[in-house]
Every structure is written in structure tokens, then in C-alpha cells.
Amino acid sequence: MMKIDRIDVHNYSRFDDMVFWRENGCEREPTHTPVSEQMKKQLANPNLQVYAVEVENRYVGWISLVYIPKIGSRWKGRGHVYVDELWVEPGYRGRGYAKALMAKAEELKREWDANGIRLYVNVNNPTAQKLYERCGYREDGQACFMEK
């Protein structure tokens, strides 16, 4: 049975354990580490929502969603929801968890009355591209990801 939780200060340590799993390729004992003031501030940001999928009493994937407002007559004050990150533990892929997490983006689009949902996908990740296509997304131009 799958459940999707919004990440907040109460379940953040479980989420952090999952991030450790992703980064190290192995699970660790639950840490129950106190949430830092900086992390509390981030989790309280109304334009950021992070959801995790729980299966077998542990988190096995997450989606990070950000709302970016737009101004100007073209946008009519309505912004976009951006999928910042989506990940599911490889052993749990192909079971519909990523699609369930993407459904959260659709919910937030409606809740925030956003113009749409945007995301970037690595061109070297055709599996993710196919997932997004199955969720109704289409390629709309090309982008170059830059970071400083």
C-alpha cells in the first residue's frame, strides 16, 4: 500500500534518511536528528512543497515542487509550478509511484491557480523522459541548464 506525505518538521528526519539512501546506495538506521532552524525555515516556505511516497513503512521516493509567480499582463499574475526534483529508489520503480508523485504537481497547479507545470529532464535520461510523456508532458523547445 502506498501513501504520500508532505514533508514537514515532523517527518523530515525520515526524509533525510531517504536522501542518504539515494546518495549512498544503502539505507541507514533512522536518525531522528533534530531539524535545524535553517531547514525549518525552508520547510515553512509557502512556495516549496516536498512530498514523499511511503511504502512498507519507509519513504522510497520524493518530488520537490516550487511555485514561481509571474507578473505582467501576459501571465495575469499566475505563475508556474516547477518540478525541481523527482526520484524513486530503483528497486521500487515501475510501480506507479513516480506518476502518483507527479499527480501532486497537478493538484498544486489547481490549488495555486497556476498557468502550468514546467520541468527540466536530462537528455541522457530517456526513462524519465518517457515517464513525463506518459504523464502528458511534451517537449517544448530546448534548454541549457546552467548553475553557479
Secondary structure, DSSP 8 states (H G I E B T S, - for coil): -EEEEE--TTTHHHHHHHHHHHHHSS----------HHHHHHHT-TTEEEEEEEETTEEEEEEEEEEE---STTTTT--EEEEEEEEE-GGGTTSSHHHHHHHHHHHHHHHTT-SEEEE---TT-HHHHHHHHHTT----S-------
